[in-house]
Amino acid sequence: MEALTRGMWTGLSVQEKEKLLHGMIALCPAGMEYIGVRTFERFGQRTETGLFLHAGREFVFVPGDRVTLGWNQWQDGMNEETSADLSETVSEYGVEDVDSFLTSQMSPVREAAIAPMLVECQIQSLGWIEVTEEEALAVHGSEFAAELEKFKHSDLKGLEQYQAFRLERQGEKVRIQLYNEELTLEALLEEQANAGFSLLTEDEWEYLYGGGCRTLFPWGDSFDYTMKLKHFGRLEGLTEIVGESIETDLSLVEEDEIPYDLELPNFFGLQFAGDPYKVELTMNPSGEVLPKGGDGGGMICGGMGPLVGYLPAAAVYYRDSNANELEWEDWMDSMYYRRVIRLTDLT
């Protein structure tokens, strides 16, 4: 499987790809099923690949590559709208050098060899596990029963008791989750390894999110003000994005319509949180946790508006410089993970 780089993969016929995809089953944990060839296209990149299924969870094959990751300079440069918005937003916080500010928020430029792998399409919550009503009652008793009854007769879409339980309305049903406070990183890694899976490295995450692009965002160096973003709604509905700071009451944003743009599958067929309040678990070579795709909502809560507030979720190479100040327990509430199978590990 070492030869399955993007260049080699793209040059294969559908029949040749099908043969290789079928052969990958022998390298996977028991229960992995091959579904068929699918094509994903977004942000100017396109991948014809294979879709797999394991215990109801979808995986896609992602060919490997040797890529440049990290960010320290513009490829095309910002357009006037993005430049004005960014300069005005950060200047309110005493930042005068925009390029230095951005560079300080990104991972360093480096070369990386990415192995071909099967990647879970959607993320899973780390700190929250789905349970039945009976299981929740066994843990939280009458307190949970009272909150559940009130929730069923309310108009609320969701309810959370901090690090205890979550309720989410799904049609006529209520989804129940309990906080998984006893989970440790060591236990998670051991559990996944025993099942035949690994977790992402930071290099792999940046490759999967940006496909090796050299721009700030997967689509280019300028922000896309036509997007619909969680916590802001449709940006086109927000007045005076440029020229005046945005004061948005996030509780009033209409979120009935879905999906949000940053939640849509990308060119590899992978879906990301698209929400700076959420982070995805990755590891550095030393085995330390590196949260990606968010900052716990710090910039949004600081009133920075959609462009800077969404840098952690939209910029390909964003790295939270404050991540090492938090303990594992501090991240669990907002952390998610996805499983991978590195095919070179199994040959």
N, C-alpha and C positions, 0 to 999 in steps of 0.2 A: 504493500500500500504506500510505500515511500514515494513512488513516482506520481501519485495523484495530486499534482499541483493544478491550479486553475488553468494554466496554459495548456497542459496536457489534457485535462478534463474537457475543456471547451472544444478541442479538436476531435473528440470521439463522436461516433455516430450514436444515435439513440439505442441501437441494438447493442453496441459495445458497452454503453453505459448501463443498460439493463443487466447485462451479464455480470459486470462488476458489482452492481448494487445487490443482485441476488447473492453473490458470493460473500458479501459483508455479513450476512446473517450468521455465518459460522463463527464470526469473530465477536459476536454480541452475546449479552446475557440471555438465558433461556426466556422464551416468550416474545422476543422481538420479531415482528412481522414486517415484511416488505409490502407496501401498498402500491407503489407505482411511480412513474416519472411525473414531476410537476415543474412548472416554470414560474419563477418569481422575478419581478422587475420593478425597480424603484430607484430614484435618484440617479438615473443614468447608468445603473449597473443591472445586469441580467444574469440569472443562473438557472440552467436546466438541471434539475437534480432529482434525488430520490426521496420519497416520503415513507417513513416507517412508523410503526405503532407498537408501543410497549405498555401493557396494563392501562390502556385508555389514553396514554400520553403520546403526542406526536413528536417525532424526531425527523430531522432532515440531514442528508449528507452534505457536508461543507468541504470542498477540496482545499488542500493546503496551499501555502504560498510563502515566498520570502518577501517581506514588506518592510517599509519604513513606517514606524509608529511615532507618536508624540507630536508636539507642535511648538514651534518657536518663531514662525514667520508666516505671512500671508502667501497664498498661492495666486489668487486673483485679486484680493483686496475687497474691502466692504464697499457696498454702494452707499450713496449719499444718505439715504434714509437710515440705514443701520449705523453708519458712522456718527450721525448727529445724535441718534438715540443713545448709543453706547457712551459717547463722550459726555453728554449731559447727565446721564444716570450716575456714572462713576464719579463725576466731578463733585456731586453732592456729598460724596463720602471722602473728599480730599484727594482723589486720584487724578493726577494730571497726565501721566504717561499711560495711554490706553494699551499700547502694545506690551509694555512691561507688566501691566496688570494682568492681561490675558495670559502671557507666558507664565506668570507665577501661579496661574490656576490650572496649568496643563502638565501632563507627564512629559519627561524629557524626550528629545528625538533620539531614536535608536533603531537598529536593524533587528528584525525578529524572524525566525523560521517557525512557521505555523504548520502543525501536522494536520493531515486530513482526519476528519472526525465526524461522528454522528452527534448532533446537538439537539437538545430538547427545545422545542419551538417556543414554549411559554414558560415563564418563571413560576416558581412555587414559593409560598410564604415560608419563612424560616421560623418565625416566632409564633405563628398561629396555625392550629390544626383543626380541620373540620370534624365535628362530632354530631351525634344524634342528641335529641332533646333529653333522652334518658341519661346519656353520659354526662351532659352538662349539669343536670339535676344532681347527679351523684357527687359532683365536685363542689357546686356552689349552692345547692339546696334551695331553700325558700326565697333567698335573695334573688337568685336567677329566675325562679318561677314567677315572682312578682313582676320583674322587669320584662320578661317575655310576654306575659299577659297584657301589660300596658302597651308594649310595642305592637302586638297583634291588632290592637284596637286604635292605633294611632295612624297618622299619615306619614310618619317618618320612613325614610328609605333605608336608614341604617342607624345603629346605636352601638357605642362601645363603652364599656367600663374598663378603665385603664389597666392593662396587663391582667385582665381577668377573662372577659368574654366579649364577643362581637355578635351582633345580630344584623343580618342583611336581608332585605325583602327581595325575593325573586318570584315575581308573579304572585300566585296564591300561597307560595311556600316561604318559609323563613330559614335562611342559611345560618347555622350556628358554628362559631369557632371559639376555641379556648386557647388561652395563652400558654405557650410551651416553655415555661420558665426553667425547666430542668435540663433542656438541651444544651450540650457543650459542643464546641467546635470539634474536639477530638472524637466525640461520639458520632457527630454527623459524618466526618471523614471516614471513620471506620465502617459505619453503616453503608455508605455509598460504595466504598471499596469492596466490601463483602458482596454487594449486589452486582458488582461489575462496572460501576460508574466512577467517574472522576468529577471534580469541580473545576471551573474555569480559572485560568491565570489571567492577570491583567492584560498581557499581550494578546491572548486569545479573545478576550472581551472586546478590546479595541478593534481587532481585525473583524470580528463578527458584526460589530456595530457600524464601522465605517468602510469595511472592505478594502482597507489600505489607502483610502483617499487622503490627500494632503491638504484638504480644506478644513476650516474650523468646524463646519457642520457636514453631515453626510451629503447634503445637496449643494454645498458651496460655502463661500465666505460671508454671504449676507444672510440676515435673518429673514424668515418667511412670515410676513405679516398677514398672510391669508389663512394661516393655520387655525384650527380649533384646539385649544389646550385645556387640559384639566385645570381647574381652579380659576381660569380666566374666561372660558367659553371661546366664542369666535373673536379673534383679535380685530377683525374688521368692524366689529360692533363697539370697540373701545375708542373713544374720541381722543384726538390729539396725542397719539402715541409719541410723536416726535415734537420737540419744542416745549413740552411741559411734562413734568413728572406725573405718573399715573397714580391716583389714589383710588384703589379698587377694594370694595367690601367683598371679599371672596365668598361670604355666606349668601350673597345675593346673586351670584353667577348661576345662570341656568345651565344645568348639566343633564337634561333629560335625553338629549340626542347623543347617540354614540355611533361609531367610535371616535376617539380623539386621534388627530393625525399622527402623533408620535407613538400611538399604540398599534398602528397598522403593520402588517408583515413587511419586512424589508426585502432586499434583493437576494437574501439567502433563505427567505421564508421564516425568519425569526421575528418574534414579537418582544418588544421591550416595554418597561413600565411606563416610560414617557411622563414621569411624575417626579419632580425633584424631592418630594417627601419620601420617596422610596429609593432604596439602594439595592444593587445586586452584588452578591458576594463573589469576590475573586481573591486569589492568593498571589503573593509575590514569590520569587524563588526561595525565599527563606521560610515560607510557610506562614507569613503574617497576613492578616486580613486586609484587603484593599477594597473598600466599597466603591462601586462604580455606578454611574447613571443618576446620581442624586447627591444631595448634601443634607438630607433630613429637613429640607425646606428652609434652611437658614437664610438664603438670599431673598426668597419670596417674603418670608416673615419680616425681613429687614426693609421691605417696601421698595425693592429694586425694580418691580415691573416685569413684564414678560421676557424681554430680551436677556437681561442679566439674571433674573430670577430663574430662567430656564437654561442658562448655560450648563449647569450640572447634568441636566437631562438631555440636552440637545447637542452640545459640543462633544465631538468624538473622543477627544483626549483629556477631558476634564479629570483632574485628580484632586480630591478633597485634602487640602494641606492640614486640616485639623483632625483628620480621621484617627491619627495615633493618640489623640487625647481622650478618646472614648474607649471604654471597655466593651468586651463581647456582649455583655448584658445590656449595654446602652443601645446597641445596634439592633438587637433581635426584633424589637417591635416593628421596625420599618425595613428589615432586610429580607431579601428574596434570593433564590438561587436557581440555577438550572444545571442539569446533569449533562455530561459529555462522555463519549467513548472515543478515545484517541486510537485510531486504527493502527498506528505505528507501535503502540504499546502492546499490541496483541499478535503481532506477526512473528 
